[in-house]
């Protein structure tokens, strides 16, 4: 689906309006899926929040982070979000490699919501990626990002956030539907 701004939105006449037949409808294979942009992730969060709170509308939710105090978010450090000594690579009981993050109790990832949470989640993930992506165990950046953002928005009260590089789904909705851990 493509949404147009008011300036781009064009009314079609009945003759110009085109319906795709079932044969013309195209499903993307997993290989054809593309990485989501920050704007697309924000849109997904918005759509998920509508399921949780149907009273939200595009009139009362601003999907950009422009209204946030970006200067304060830009100045955030890893230790403003996570315990440094308790955030590390581990091997779980099932021999699964996992990047285990422990959010601090008063982390903005736990205490903010809406656009402010989105801004903090984007900043915190960039800090996590900068700190850990150079490690040989870091693989599947898309899956790691989806797991992180799923935890930030839907499982933020968990004591530990385990990001597992073996989770290869490129569909963010699968992460949400499977408690941030799709097969």
Secondary structure, DSSP 4 states (H G I P E B T S, - for coil): -----TTT--PPPTTT-----TTT--PPPGGG--PPPHHHHHHHHHHHHHHH-TT--TTT---SSTTS-HHHHHT--GGGTB-STT-EEEE-TTS-EEEEE-B-TT-HHHH--HHHHHHHHHHHHHHHHHHHTTSTT---HHHHHHHHHHHHHHSTTSS-EEE-TT-----HHHHHHTTT---
